[in-house]
Amino acid sequence: MDKLKQLETFVAVASRGSLTAAARQENVAPAIIGRRIDALEARLGVKLMVRTTRRITLTHEGSAFLEDCQRLLTDLSNAEASVSAGGVKASGHVRITAPAGFGRRHVAPLVPRFRELHPEVTLSLNLSDRVVDVAGEGYDCAVRVGDLPDSSLVSVRLADNRRLCVAAPGYVQRHGRPATPADLVRFDCLTLSSDASQTRGWAFSVPAGTAGEREIIHLRPGGPLDCSDGQVLHEWCLSGQGIAWRSTWEVEADLRAGRLVTVLDDFAAPPNGIYALFPQRRHLALRVRLWIDFLKHEYGRADYWAGR
């Protein structure tokens, strides 16, 4: 007997409360439904339902198994719909939040393209550098950059992100290059002000011990300029005001064009990530899953970051 049909029948009986109702839906005899449930319980070696002439009650194992079956059947339906030209179209509304700078450059420009693919989906995009309470404020998905705190949210890694020390070529010509992170005290460092979210400072990978091991340290370099807005720091850096610690998503195009150069490359910290986060739900809406898959596909393209 088909295992998938057994699962579908189990979910139908549990949802409708009787063999007769489930049989009526399929236009088959109740005895056929009963045999499928019997076969499923025999295969699993556990009792899923207590059946009487008046009603059906799920056992403890049955209740737990029902949730898993519903999730599996929903995932299967979503997978088929997403690849089938004649499948169910995604529709409804998606509420998204992302950091302001990253969102302006790497989320907002993708929204129109996503809607071209899924015209029946509408989206709201909130750009904010505060840490939004995704579940509490009713968002379907949050895009986050960097290390994630412990959370009840589910995360999907969309891409790698690195932070590098960068400066304009003119600044390096005038002031030279720091040889180690400790040398930054002698340079003009462009830093986020204390009320911004970058609380631990600049991260570097430095030697630890004698066996080639390395450890991550955090420094808080000072300088003549600081700002709470990362885009302003970026522009100051481009104009030759000093060294900044910026993400590759922000400076990749400038590095390729020669408008910025990296320093302290041998001490760059390992990459962190760019993530999509969403509340733990048994049934993730197709429109949300398609949005997350779309972001992962776009960020995974070999040419995506080169021109931005």
N, C-alpha and C positions, 0 to 999 in steps of 0.2 A: 504494500500500500504506500502511496506517495507520502513522504514525511511532511512536505509542505501542506498538503491537503489536511493531514491530521492536525497540524498547528492551526490552520485557518478554521477548521471545524471546532477545535477547542475554544478559540477566541470567540467564535460566533455563539456557541452554547453559553459560555460564561457571560457574554454581553447581553444576550436575550433571555437568559434565565431558564431555558427549557430546550429539550431536544426537539420538540415539536416546532417551536418558533424558528430554530436554526434550519430544520428540514424544510419548512415552508419557504424560507429564503432561497434555498437551492432547488426547490421543487423536487425533492426526493423523499423517500419514506423515512420516518423517525428511526426505524431499525438500522438504516444505513449509517445515520449519524451516531447511533449508539455503538455500532461496531467499530467506527473510527476512533471513538474515545477509548473503547476497550483496548484496541490495538496500541494506541499511544501510551496508555498506562502500563500495558504489558511490556512495551519496548523500554520504557523508562524505569520500570520496576518500582513505581510509586503510585499511590492513590491521589488523583488530582481533584476528584469531585465526589461528593456524597449525594447520591441520587435517590429521591423518594418519588412517590406518585404525584406529590403536590409541588415540589420544588427541587432545585439543584443548589447545593452549597459547596463552595470551594474549600478544600483543605488548606492548611497553612502552606504546604508545598505548592498547591495549585495556585494560590494567590501570587506567590513569588514568581512562579513560572508564567503566569498570565502577563505580568509586566514585561518580562523578557520577550515573550512571543509578540506582544503588541509592538514593542520597539523594533524587533527584527522584521516584522511584516511592513511596518512603516518605512524602515530603511530600504527594504526591497522595492516598495512602491515608488519611493523617491528616486532610487537609482534608475529604475525603468523609465520613469517620467522624464528624467533629465537627459536621456540619450535617445528617446523615441520621438521622432518627428510628429507623430500623431498622439503623443502622450499628454498627460495633464499639464497645463501651463501654470507656471507659478503666478500667483496673484496676491494682492494684499499689500500691507504697509510694513516697512522695515525702519526701525529707529536705530541710528548709528551714532556713535560718539568716537572722537579721535583727538589726539593732541593738536593744538592749533597750527603749529608750524608744519608738522608732518601731514596733517589733514589737508592743509591748503595745497601742498605740492603733490601728495601721493594718494589722497583719497578722493577729494572733490573732483579732480579732472577725470576720474574713472567712473563717476556716477552716471553721466550721460551715456557712456558706452555700455554700461550694464543695462540701462533702460532700453537701449536699442535692441538688446538681446531679449529682454523681458519687459515689454511695454505695459504689461498689466500690473507691474509692481511699482509702487510709489515709495519714496525714501525721504526721511528727514535726517539731516546731518548736523550734529552738534560738534563744534570745534571749541575745545576748552583745555587748558593746561592743568586744571584741577583734576584730581582723581575722582571720576564720576562713579557713583554707586549704581552699577549697571542694573542689577535686579531691582533695587529699591526705587530707582527712578524710571523704571519701565523701558529700558533700552534692550534691543534684541542682540546687539553686537557692539563691542568696543574694540578699537584698534589701539594697541599699546606698544611702545618701543622701550626696550631695556629689560632689566631683570624684573621678574614678576614676584610680588609678595605672595605669601601663602593665601589662598583664596578658595572659596567654594565654587568659583567660576571654572568652566571648562576652557582650556586654551588650545589653539591650533597655531603652530609656528608657521608663519607665512614666508619669512625670509631671514637671512642673517643681517646683523647690523654691527658695524665696528665704529669705535670712536678713535679719532686720530688727532694729534697735534699738528696744526696747519698754520701757515703764515704766507703773506704775499712775498713773491721773490724779492721785491725791493727792500722789504724789512730785513730779510735774511742777508742781503748784500750789505746793508748798513750795520747790522748788529751781530752777524754771525749766527751759528747754530748752537743750541745747548747740547752738551755731550751726554749728560745723564739727566734724569728728572730733577735731581737736586739742584742743577744749574738754573732752573727756571726762576729762582729768586733774583737772578741778574737780568731778567728779561721783562718786557711789558706783556703781561698776560691779561687777556680779555675774558672776564669771568662773569658767570651769572650772579646776580645779587643775592643776598642771603634769604630773601623771601621767595626765591624761585624753588622749583622742585628738585634741583640737582643738589641734594643735601650732603652727599659723601665726598664730593670733590672729584678731581681727575684721577682716573685709575691707570696704573702702570704695572707691567709685568717685569719683575726684577729678579736677579739671581738670589737663590737662597741655599746656603750650604755649599758643599764642594762637589756634589754629584750631578751637577747640571740641573738641579731642581730650581724651580722658579716660584715666586709667590706674588700675589696681587697686593699692591699698596695703594693708598689713596692720599693725594696731596691737595692742599688748598692754596694754590699760588695766588699772589696778589698782583695788583697792577693799578695803573692810573684810571682805568675805565672799567666799569661793570654795568650790567643792565639785566633787567628781569626778562627781556625778550631775546630769544636766541637768534632771530632774524637780524636784529640790530647788531649783535655780536658778529654775525657773519659778514655784514656789510662793513663794519669797522675793520675786520680782518682783511677783507678785500682791498680796503683803502690803505693798508700798510700800517695800521695802528699797533699791531702786536701779534702775539701767538694766541690762538684759540684752540679749544678742545671740542671738536665738532663731530657729528655722526657722518658716516659715509653717504647716507641718503641725502644729506644736505650739500656736501662738498664734492661729490664724485665728479660732476660735470666741470667744476672749477679746476680740479686736479688734472683732468684730461686735457683741458684747454690751456693749462699752464698759468692760470690766474692765481692759483695757490700751489704751494709745495708742502710736503710733509716734513716734520722733524721728529726726532726721537723714535724712529721706526722700530729700532731694536727693542724698544720697551713698550710697544703697543699691547694693550690688554687683549685677551681673547675676545672673539665676537660674542655679543649677546643676541637677542632676537627681536623680530617684529612679529607681534602676535595678534590673532583675533580671539577675543574672549566672549563667552556667552553663558548665560545661566544654565545650570544643570537641569536639563529637561529630558523627559523620556522621548518626546516626539519633537525634534527640531523642525520647525516649519521649512518647507521646501524652499521658499523665497530666501530665508536666512542662510540655508546651506549653500544655495547657488551663489549668493553674494560672497560667502567665505571662499568657496571654490574659485570664484572669479578673481578675487584678490590674489589668492595663492598662484593661480596661473599667470596673472599679469606680472607679479613680482618675480616669478620664476623665469621669465623670458630673459634670454641672454643679453638682449639689447635694451632692456627696460631702464636700468639705472644709468646707462651711458650718457643719455641725452638730458638728464634731469639734474 
